[in-house]
Amino acid sequence: MKKKHIVLSLIILLGLNTQAQTSLDILLESVIENNKTIKSYTHYANWQKAKAKTGNTPANPELEYGYFPGNSDAIGTKTVIGISQTIAFPTTYIYKRKLAQQSKILANEEFREKTQEILLQTW
């Protein structure tokens, strides 16, 4: 009879412990969803990631067009079209891509750190 009471009380205690953990998880998820500071850090991290992507491609090509009417019928008209593209040395783009990846990682880590600070204050 005592064994049944002990086993039953252990089951009840373990059940209460599990339920408390679940309610803590729900609380922390609620804080993450509703906290304005965490939302602002989310937008800031996304902005930093987008900023890291800019400037990693060559500049837009330039188009030139010239129309030169001739002075006489024998020469005719002359049309000139020019397209130019400015590019950097190829390794420049490799290093820019690596820098962008590191910036994204840094933005993610900063976001996780700030979120953890807020969640610790909640605890």
MOVENDA-V964949 format. One record per helix or strand of 2 or more residues. SS is the DSSP state (@ for helix, = for strand). FROM is the first residue (numbers start at 1). LEN is the number of residues. If there is no record, write none. Layout:
BEGIN
ss	from	len
SS	FROM	LEN
SS	FROM	LEN
END
This chain:
BEGIN
ss	from	len
@	2	33
@	36	18
=	62	7
=	78	7
@	90	33
END
